[in-house]
């Protein structure tokens, strides 16, 4: 009968481990679902932001055209200024 007690204890241990694993799997499933929901919500927000940016770009282009402003030249100048600022920051951090 000692063998049956040992077997019962082993089965109990396996059952407890299986229950803990099942709980962890459920928790992981919930986390994955929450992450997927967050990804979906973020994708929707990004889509809305892209649409808003396109609308704002169209308005800015119309205003720039009305005032004879070369948007590409202004953007290029902004990129040059930003690159020069980044180079200046890199030079001061290299010291």
Residue, then its C-alpha position, 0 to 999 in steps of 0.5 A: x500500500x505504500x506504493x499507492x500513497x506515493x503514486x497518489x502524492x505524485x499525481x497530486x503534485x502533477x495536478x498542482x503543477x498542471x493547475x498552476x500552468x493552466x493559470x499562467x497560460x490563462x494569464x498569458x492569453x489575457x495579456x496577449x489579448x490586451x496587447x492585441x487590443x492596444x495594437x489595434x487601438x494604436x493602429x486606429x490612432x495612427x491612421x487618424x493622425x496620418x489623415x489629420x497630417x494629410x489634411x494639415x499638409x493640404x492646408x499648409x500647401x494651399x497657404x504657401x501657394x497663396x503667399x508664394x512660399x516654396x514649401x520644399x525649400x523651407x523644408x530643406x532649410x529646416x532639415x539642414x538646420x536640424x542636421x547642423x544642430x545634431x552635428x553640434x550636439x554630437x561635437x559637444x558630446x564627443x569632447 
